[in-house]
Amino acid sequence: MKQTTSIKLDPTVKQEAQEIFAQLGLTLGEAVNIFLNQVRLRKGIPFEINIPNKETLEALEDCEANRNMKSITFEQLQEEMKQCIVK
């Protein structure tokens, strides 16, 4: 038997998530049920949750304050990514 549950959601997050779920052929309720079943099966959150380290926190703060930022083209980004790939 299905049960109705009321939860408070950020409206923007809900809308964006619903659009993604629609592309996957899922309703919000079906997606929540998938998540809850994974929690039950794994006995925990079904994805890794980490506390950001100091370097990551500083980078996030810099980004929010528009500090230490540089412009880069998509092509430059692709080239930098290629250099990071171990062959």
MMTF fields as JSON, N, C-alpha, C and O atoms, coordinates in Angstrom:
{
  "mmtfVersion": "1.0.0",
  "mmtfProducer": "UNKNOWN",
  "numBonds": 347,
  "numAtoms": 348,
  "numGroups": 87,
  "numChains": 1,
  "numModels": 1,
  "chainsPerModel": [1],
  "groupsPerChain": [87],
  "chainIdList": ["A"],
  "bondAtomList": [4, 2, 8, 6, 12, 10, 16, 14, 20, 18, 24, 22, 28, 26, 32, 30, 36, 34, 40, 38, 44, 42, 48, 46, 52, 50, 56, 54, 60, 58, 64, 62, 68, 66, 72, 70, 76, 74, 80, 78, 84, 82, 88, 86, 92, 90, 96, 94, 100, 98, 104, 102, 108, 106, 112, 110, 116, 114, 120, 118, 124, 122, 128, 126, 132, 130, 136, 134, 140, 138, 144, 142, 148, 146, 152, 150, 156, 154, 160, 158, 164, 162, 168, 166, 172, 170, 176, 174, 180, 178, 184, 182, 188, 186, 192, 190, 196, 194, 200, 198, 204, 202, 208, 206, 212, 210, 216, 214, 220, 218, 224, 222, 228, 226, 232, 230, 236, 234, 240, 238, 244, 242, 248, 246, 252, 250, 256, 254, 260, 258, 264, 262, 268, 266, 272, 270, 276, 274, 280, 278, 284, 282, 288, 286, 292, 290, 296, 294, 300, 298, 304, 302, 308, 306, 312, 310, 316, 314, 320, 318, 324, 322, 328, 326, 332, 330, 336, 334, 340, 338, 344, 342],
  "bondOrderList": [1, 1, 1, 1, 1, 1, 1, 1, 1, 1, 1, 1, 1, 1, 1, 1, 1, 1, 1, 1, 1, 1, 1, 1, 1, 1, 1, 1, 1, 1, 1, 1, 1, 1, 1, 1, 1, 1, 1, 1, 1, 1, 1, 1, 1, 1, 1, 1, 1, 1, 1, 1, 1, 1, 1, 1, 1, 1, 1, 1, 1, 1, 1, 1, 1, 1, 1, 1, 1, 1, 1, 1, 1, 1, 1, 1, 1, 1, 1, 1, 1, 1, 1, 1, 1, 1],
  "groupList": [{"groupName": "MET", "atomNameList": ["N", "CA", "C", "O"], "elementList": ["N", "C", "C", "O"], "formalChargeList": [0, 0, 0, 0], "bondAtomList": [1, 0, 2, 1, 3, 2], "bondOrderList": [1, 1, 2], "singleLetterCode": "M", "chemCompType": "L-PEPTIDE LINKING"}, {"groupName": "LYS", "atomNameList": ["N", "CA", "C", "O"], "elementList": ["N", "C", "C", "O"], "formalChargeList": [0, 0, 0, 0], "bondAtomList": [1, 0, 2, 1, 3, 2], "bondOrderList": [1, 1, 2], "singleLetterCode": "K", "chemCompType": "L-PEPTIDE LINKING"}, {"groupName": "GLN", "atomNameList": ["N", "CA", "C", "O"], "elementList": ["N", "C", "C", "O"], "formalChargeList": [0, 0, 0, 0], "bondAtomList": [1, 0, 2, 1, 3, 2], "bondOrderList": [1, 1, 2], "singleLetterCode": "Q", "chemCompType": "L-PEPTIDE LINKING"}, {"groupName": "THR", "atomNameList": ["N", "CA", "C", "O"], "elementList": ["N", "C", "C", "O"], "formalChargeList": [0, 0, 0, 0], "bondAtomList": [1, 0, 2, 1, 3, 2], "bondOrderList": [1, 1, 2], "singleLetterCode": "T", "chemCompType": "L-PEPTIDE LINKING"}, {"groupName": "SER", "atomNameList": ["N", "CA", "C", "O"], "elementList": ["N", "C", "C", "O"], "formalChargeList": [0, 0, 0, 0], "bondAtomList": [1, 0, 2, 1, 3, 2], "bondOrderList": [1, 1, 2], "singleLetterCode": "S", "chemCompType": "L-PEPTIDE LINKING"}, {"groupName": "ILE", "atomNameList": ["N", "CA", "C", "O"], "elementList": ["N", "C", "C", "O"], "formalChargeList": [0, 0, 0, 0], "bondAtomList": [1, 0, 2, 1, 3, 2], "bondOrderList": [1, 1, 2], "singleLetterCode": "I", "chemCompType": "L-PEPTIDE LINKING"}, {"groupName": "LEU", "atomNameList": ["N", "CA", "C", "O"], "elementList": ["N", "C", "C", "O"], "formalChargeList": [0, 0, 0, 0], "bondAtomList": [1, 0, 2, 1, 3, 2], "bondOrderList": [1, 1, 2], "singleLetterCode": "L", "chemCompType": "L-PEPTIDE LINKING"}, {"groupName": "ASP", "atomNameList": ["N", "CA", "C", "O"], "elementList": ["N", "C", "C", "O"], "formalChargeList": [0, 0, 0, 0], "bondAtomList": [1, 0, 2, 1, 3, 2], "bondOrderList": [1, 1, 2], "singleLetterCode": "D", "chemCompType": "L-PEPTIDE LINKING"}, {"groupName": "PRO", "atomNameList": ["N", "CA", "C", "O"], "elementList": ["N", "C", "C", "O"], "formalChargeList": [0, 0, 0, 0], "bondAtomList": [1, 0, 2, 1, 3, 2], "bondOrderList": [1, 1, 2], "singleLetterCode": "P", "chemCompType": "L-PEPTIDE LINKING"}, {"groupName": "VAL", "atomNameList": ["N", "CA", "C", "O"], "elementList": ["N", "C", "C", "O"], "formalChargeList": [0, 0, 0, 0], "bondAtomList": [1, 0, 2, 1, 3, 2], "bondOrderList": [1, 1, 2], "singleLetterCode": "V", "chemCompType": "L-PEPTIDE LINKING"}, {"groupName": "GLU", "atomNameList": ["N", "CA", "C", "O"], "elementList": ["N", "C", "C", "O"], "formalChargeList": [0, 0, 0, 0], "bondAtomList": [1, 0, 2, 1, 3, 2], "bondOrderList": [1, 1, 2], "singleLetterCode": "E", "chemCompType": "L-PEPTIDE LINKING"}, {"groupName": "ALA", "atomNameList": ["N", "CA", "C", "O"], "elementList": ["N", "C", "C", "O"], "formalChargeList": [0, 0, 0, 0], "bondAtomList": [1, 0, 2, 1, 3, 2], "bondOrderList": [1, 1, 2], "singleLetterCode": "A", "chemCompType": "L-PEPTIDE LINKING"}, {"groupName": "PHE", "atomNameList": ["N", "CA", "C", "O"], "elementList": ["N", "C", "C", "O"], "formalChargeList": [0, 0, 0, 0], "bondAtomList": [1, 0, 2, 1, 3, 2], "bondOrderList": [1, 1, 2], "singleLetterCode": "F", "chemCompType": "L-PEPTIDE LINKING"}, {"groupName": "GLY", "atomNameList": ["N", "CA", "C", "O"], "elementList": ["N", "C", "C", "O"], "formalChargeList": [0, 0, 0, 0], "bondAtomList": [1, 0, 2, 1, 3, 2], "bondOrderList": [1, 1, 2], "singleLetterCode": "G", "chemCompType": "PEPTIDE LINKING"}, {"groupName": "ASN", "atomNameList": ["N", "CA", "C", "O"], "elementList": ["N", "C", "C", "O"], "formalChargeList": [0, 0, 0, 0], "bondAtomList": [1, 0, 2, 1, 3, 2], "bondOrderList": [1, 1, 2], "singleLetterCode": "N", "chemCompType": "L-PEPTIDE LINKING"}, {"groupName": "ARG", "atomNameList": ["N", "CA", "C", "O"], "elementList": ["N", "C", "C", "O"], "formalChargeList": [0, 0, 0, 0], "bondAtomList": [1, 0, 2, 1, 3, 2], "bondOrderList": [1, 1, 2], "singleLetterCode": "R", "chemCompType": "L-PEPTIDE LINKING"}, {"groupName": "CYS", "atomNameList": ["N", "CA", "C", "O"], "elementList": ["N", "C", "C", "O"], "formalChargeList": [0, 0, 0, 0], "bondAtomList": [1, 0, 2, 1, 3, 2], "bondOrderList": [1, 1, 2], "singleLetterCode": "C", "chemCompType": "L-PEPTIDE LINKING"}],
  "groupTypeList": [0, 1, 2, 3, 3, 4, 5, 1, 6, 7, 8, 3, 9, 1, 2, 10, 11, 2, 10, 5, 12, 11, 2, 6, 13, 6, 3, 6, 13, 10, 11, 9, 14, 5, 12, 6, 14, 2, 9, 15, 6, 15, 1, 13, 5, 8, 12, 10, 5, 14, 5, 8, 14, 1, 10, 3, 6, 10, 11, 6, 10, 7, 16, 10, 11, 14, 15, 14, 0, 1, 4, 5, 3, 12, 10, 2, 6, 2, 10, 10, 0, 1, 2, 16, 5, 9, 1],
  "groupIdList": [1, 2, 3, 4, 5, 6, 7, 8, 9, 10, 11, 12, 13, 14, 15, 16, 17, 18, 19, 20, 21, 22, 23, 24, 25, 26, 27, 28, 29, 30, 31, 32, 33, 34, 35, 36, 37, 38, 39, 40, 41, 42, 43, 44, 45, 46, 47, 48, 49, 50, 51, 52, 53, 54, 55, 56, 57, 58, 59, 60, 61, 62, 63, 64, 65, 66, 67, 68, 69, 70, 71, 72, 73, 74, 75, 76, 77, 78, 79, 80, 81, 82, 83, 84, 85, 86, 87],
  "secStructList": [7, 7, 7, 7, 7, 7, 7, 7, 7, 7, 2, 2, 2, 2, 2, 2, 2, 2, 2, 2, 2, 2, 2, 6, 6, 7, 7, 2, 2, 2, 2, 2, 2, 2, 2, 2, 2, 2, 2, 2, 2, 2, 6, 1, 7, 1, 1, 7, 7, 7, 7, 7, 7, 2, 2, 2, 2, 2, 2, 2, 2, 2, 2, 2, 2, 6, 7, 1, 7, 7, 7, 7, 7, 2, 2, 2, 2, 2, 2, 2, 2, 2, 2, 2, 1, 7, 7],
  "xCoordList": [0.83, 0.0, 0.883, 1.801, 0.609, 1.355, 0.917, -0.241, 1.846, 1.567, 1.979, 3.009, 1.198, 1.516, 2.387, 2.097, 3.463, 4.372, 4.575, 4.706, 4.604, 4.82, 6.247, 6.685, 6.977, 8.338, 8.501, 7.838, 9.377, 9.65, 10.848, 11.896, 10.696, 11.755, 12.012, 11.11, 13.249, 13.57, 12.873, 13.093, 12.032, 11.262, 12.111, 11.735, 13.246, 14.112, 14.742, 14.774, 15.239, 15.852, 14.813, 15.1, 13.613, 12.539, 12.237, 12.15, 12.079, 11.745, 12.841, 12.559, 14.095, 15.205, 15.312, 15.561, 15.12, 15.171, 14.032, 14.238, 12.832, 11.695, 11.939, 11.538, 12.588, 12.899, 13.862, 13.707, 14.844, 15.795, 15.084, 15.262, 14.279, 13.546, 12.626, 12.489, 11.995, 11.111, 11.89, 11.384, 13.11, 13.944, 14.275, 14.504, 14.298, 14.57, 13.299, 13.348, 12.161, 10.888, 10.406, 9.658, 10.825, 10.453, 9.68, 9.877, 8.802, 8.169, 9.04, 9.947, 8.755, 9.479, 9.278, 10.226, 8.05, 7.76, 8.523, 9.037, 8.602, 9.356, 10.845, 11.495, 11.373, 12.786, 13.06, 14.079, 12.166, 12.332, 12.275, 13.06, 11.363, 11.277, 12.557, 13.001, 13.151, 14.421, 15.494, 16.24, 15.566, 16.543, 16.336, 17.291, 15.107, 14.827, 15.125, 15.609, 14.84, 15.171, 16.677, 17.151, 17.431, 18.89, 19.418, 20.357, 18.826, 19.205, 18.964, 19.813, 17.809, 17.449, 18.4, 18.861, 18.697, 19.563, 21.002, 21.66, 21.489, 22.887, 23.081, 24.207, 21.969, 22.016, 22.736, 23.484, 22.502, 23.117, 22.835, 22.121, 23.399, 23.246, 23.916, 25.048, 23.235, 23.774, 24.806, 25.014, 25.436, 26.524, 27.426, 27.022, 28.643, 29.626, 29.335, 29.047, 29.414, 29.259, 30.527, 30.905, 31.185, 32.443, 32.381, 31.663, 33.129, 33.325, 34.486, 35.566, 34.277, 35.361, 36.606, 36.523, 37.775, 39.023, 39.285, 38.553, 40.329, 40.629, 40.821, 40.334, 41.528, 41.798, 40.495, 40.309, 39.607, 38.33, 37.482, 36.874, 37.437, 36.672, 37.2, 36.419, 38.527, 39.119, 38.762, 38.459, 38.794, 38.441, 36.98, 36.659, 36.1, 34.684, 34.482, 33.709, 35.182, 35.093, 35.621, 35.014, 36.747, 37.3, 36.303, 36.114, 35.676, 34.708, 33.529, 33.114, 32.997, 31.858, 32.221, 31.38, 33.484, 33.944, 34.577, 35.034, 34.602, 35.213, 36.69, 37.168, 37.408, 38.843, 39.611, 39.118, 40.823, 41.732, 41.099, 41.352, 40.29, 39.598, 40.273, 40.801, 40.254, 40.769, 39.812, 39.147, 39.759, 38.931, 39.663, 40.886, 38.891, 39.468, 38.441, 37.243, 38.915, 37.999, 37.746, 38.477, 36.723, 36.415, 37.565, 37.905, 38.154, 39.268, 40.471, 41.136, 40.748, 41.844, 41.559, 42.458, 40.326, 39.943, 40.142, 40.657, 39.73, 39.917, 41.396, 41.767, 42.233, 43.676, 44.253, 45.073, 43.827, 44.303, 43.853, 44.602, 42.651, 42.136, 42.931, 43.232, 43.27, 44.056, 45.409, 45.918, 45.994, 47.299, 47.218, 48.222, 46.035, 45.845, 45.627, 45.777, 45.276, 44.998, 46.304, 47.192, 46.41, 47.596, 47.491, 46.5, 48.515, 48.488, 49.312, 49.415],
  "yCoordList": [-1.181, 0.0, 1.255, 1.368, 2.178, 3.434, 4.375, 4.363, 5.187, 6.129, 7.524, 7.681, 8.52, 9.898, 10.479, 10.316, 11.163, 11.804, 13.24, 13.517, 14.144, 15.559, 15.934, 15.686, 16.539, 17.006, 18.416, 18.796, 19.187, 20.549, 20.512, 19.969, 21.089, 21.09, 22.506, 23.344, 22.757, 24.015, 23.976, 23.035, 24.966, 24.903, 24.835, 24.16, 25.524, 25.498, 24.119, 23.575, 23.564, 22.235, 21.21, 20.336, 21.315, 20.379, 20.44, 19.406, 21.65, 21.813, 21.252, 20.536, 21.587, 21.1, 19.575, 18.914, 19.034, 17.58, 16.916, 15.892, 17.49, 16.919, 16.906, 15.965, 17.935, 17.981, 16.852, 16.219, 16.604, 15.511, 14.168, 13.302, 13.994, 12.736, 12.48, 11.341, 13.54, 13.385, 12.844, 12.003, 13.317, 12.82, 11.347, 10.618, 10.919, 9.521, 8.679, 7.472, 9.335, 8.622, 8.338, 7.385, 9.149, 8.962, 10.152, 11.288, 9.879, 10.956, 11.246, 10.48, 12.359, 12.688, 11.589, 11.176, 11.125, 10.059, 8.783, 8.14, 8.411, 7.2, 7.368, 6.439, 8.556, 8.81, 8.763, 8.22, 9.324, 9.279, 7.833, 7.438, 7.043, 5.627, 4.872, 4.012, 5.184, 4.558, 4.92, 4.056, 6.197, 6.65, 5.932, 5.416, 5.897, 5.277, 3.779, 3.233, 3.114, 1.691, 1.471, 0.502, 2.356, 2.241, 2.48, 1.81, 3.423, 3.654, 2.382, 1.963, 1.778, 0.566, -0.579, -1.285, -0.766, -1.86, -1.681, -2.648, -0.462, -0.183, 0.149, 0.249, 0.317, 0.692, 2.026, 2.2, 2.959, 4.278, 5.073, 4.618, 6.256, 7.121, 6.423, 5.958, 6.339, 5.568, 6.303, 5.956, 7.297, 7.988, 8.585, 8.756, 8.899, 9.402, 10.852, 11.68, 11.144, 12.514, 12.845, 12.133, 13.93, 14.308, 15.726, 16.575, 15.966, 17.324, 17.886, 17.296, 19.019, 19.563, 19.873, 20.328, 19.611, 19.943, 21.446, 22.162, 21.909, 23.347, 23.94, 25.033, 23.22, 23.712, 23.877, 24.873, 22.908, 22.983, 24.128, 24.867, 24.28, 25.38, 26.738, 27.637, 26.882, 28.136, 28.387, 29.52, 27.351, 27.5, 27.915, 28.758, 27.329, 27.702, 29.149, 29.886, 29.55, 30.939, 31.893, 32.934, 31.552, 32.376, 32.514, 33.604, 31.426, 31.443, 32.354, 33.167, 32.217, 33.046, 34.522, 35.374, 34.839, 36.226, 36.714, 37.854, 35.848, 36.173, 36.559, 37.489, 35.822, 36.027, 34.897, 33.775, 35.209, 34.209, 33.439, 32.249, 34.126, 33.505, 33.944, 35.053, 33.073, 33.44, 32.922, 31.902, 33.643, 33.211, 32.119, 32.14, 31.174, 30.082, 29.665, 29.62, 29.361, 28.902, 27.407, 26.72, 26.933, 25.515, 24.7, 23.634, 25.2, 24.506, 24.425, 23.392, 25.512, 25.5, 24.497, 23.784, 24.446, 23.49, 22.056, 21.209, 21.795, 20.457, 20.085, 18.956, 21.039, 20.777, 20.498, 19.594, 21.273, 21.029, 19.662, 18.972, 19.274, 17.969, 16.845, 15.838, 17.011, 15.993, 15.803, 14.684, 16.888, 16.816, 16.084, 15.56, 16.044, 15.372, 13.869, 13.122, 13.426, 12.012, 11.242, 11.574, 10.22, 9.369, 8.375, 7.656, 8.34, 7.422, 6.219, 5.33],
  "zCoordList": [0.0, 0.0, 0.0, 0.812, -0.892, -0.974, 0.133, 0.55, 0.604, 1.672, 1.218, 0.562, 1.553, 1.227, 2.325, 3.51, 1.925, 2.865, 2.431, 1.238, 3.372, 3.082, 3.461, 4.584, 2.508, 2.786, 2.245, 1.28, 2.861, 2.407, 1.473, 1.822, 0.288, -0.722, -1.204, -1.227, -1.587, -2.263, -3.609, -4.371, -3.937, -5.18, -6.448, -7.406, -6.464, -7.644, -7.81, -8.914, -6.722, -6.764, -7.197, -8.015, -6.651, -6.998, -8.49, -9.152, -9.019, -10.439, -11.345, -12.305, -11.029, -11.849, -11.78, -12.788, -10.588, -10.438, -11.205, -11.856, -11.135, -11.856, -13.364, -14.049, -13.878, -15.307, -15.682, -16.726, -14.834, -15.083, -14.984, -15.841, -13.941, -13.78, -14.968, -15.416, -15.48, -16.646, -17.839, -18.582, -18.024, -19.12, -18.928, -19.894, -17.669, -17.36, -17.303, -17.066, -17.524, -17.49, -16.082, -15.862, -15.129, -13.73, -13.191, -13.625, -12.245, -11.491, -10.275, -9.949, -9.609, -8.39, -7.348, -6.68, -7.217, -6.256, -6.55, -5.634, -7.821, -8.195, -7.881, -7.402, -8.156, -7.875, -6.374, -5.946, -5.581, -4.126, -3.65, -2.787, -4.195, -3.817, -4.179, -3.418, -5.327, -5.709, -4.687, -4.226, -4.34, -3.358, -2.021, -1.442, -1.535, -0.242, -0.256, 0.736, -1.37, -1.471, -1.445, -0.851, -2.079, -2.043, -0.63, -0.201, 0.093, 1.487, 2.29, 3.076, 2.086, 2.813, 2.478, 3.374, 1.184, 0.763, 1.22, 1.603, 1.181, 1.533, 3.001, 3.49, 3.692, 5.12, 5.32, 6.281, 4.405, 4.492, 3.234, 2.34, 3.179, 2.007, 0.821, 0.948, -0.333, -1.461, -2.32, -3.483, -1.752, -2.438, -1.373, -0.223, -1.766, -0.822, -0.452, -1.317, 0.825, 1.318, 2.081, 3.012, 1.685, 2.31, 2.848, 2.32, 3.889, 4.379, 3.564, 3.542, 2.896, 2.06, 2.883, 4.024, 2.266, 2.95, 2.836, 2.153, 3.509, 3.557, 2.156, 1.868, 1.298, -0.064, -0.85, -1.549, -0.734, -1.438, -0.903, -1.678, 0.422, 1.021, 0.555, 0.242, 0.51, 0.039, -1.423, -1.797, -2.247, -3.662, -3.816, -4.654, -3.017, -3.068, -2.636, -3.248, -1.577, -1.116, -2.181, -2.43, -2.816, -3.888, -5.029, -5.569, -5.387, -6.482, -6.149, -6.975, -4.947, -4.538, -4.49, -4.775, -4.129, -4.039, -5.339, -5.422, -6.354, -7.647, -7.498, -8.147, -6.622, -6.407, -7.069, -7.187, -7.498, -8.064, -9.223, -9.406, -9.983, -11.109, -12.409, -12.498, -13.407, -14.72, -15.778, -15.596, -16.882, -18.004, -18.765, -18.903, -19.249, -20.029, -21.071, -20.792, -22.262, -23.307, -23.125, -22.411, -23.767, -23.712, -24.3, -23.786, -25.365, -26.003, -25.052, -24.981, -24.324, -23.359, -22.247, -21.801, -21.807, -20.773, -21.261, -20.532, -22.496, -23.062, -23.1, -22.78, -23.492, -23.571, -22.187, -22.023, -21.193, -19.829, -19.335, -18.644, -19.681, -19.255, -19.919, -19.279, -21.19, -21.892, -21.226, -21.157, -20.736, -20.08, -18.746, -18.265, -18.147, -16.848, -16.995, -16.028, -18.192, -18.411, -18.488, -19.274, -17.668, -17.661, -18.801, -18.926, -19.624, -20.778, -20.497, -21.342]
}
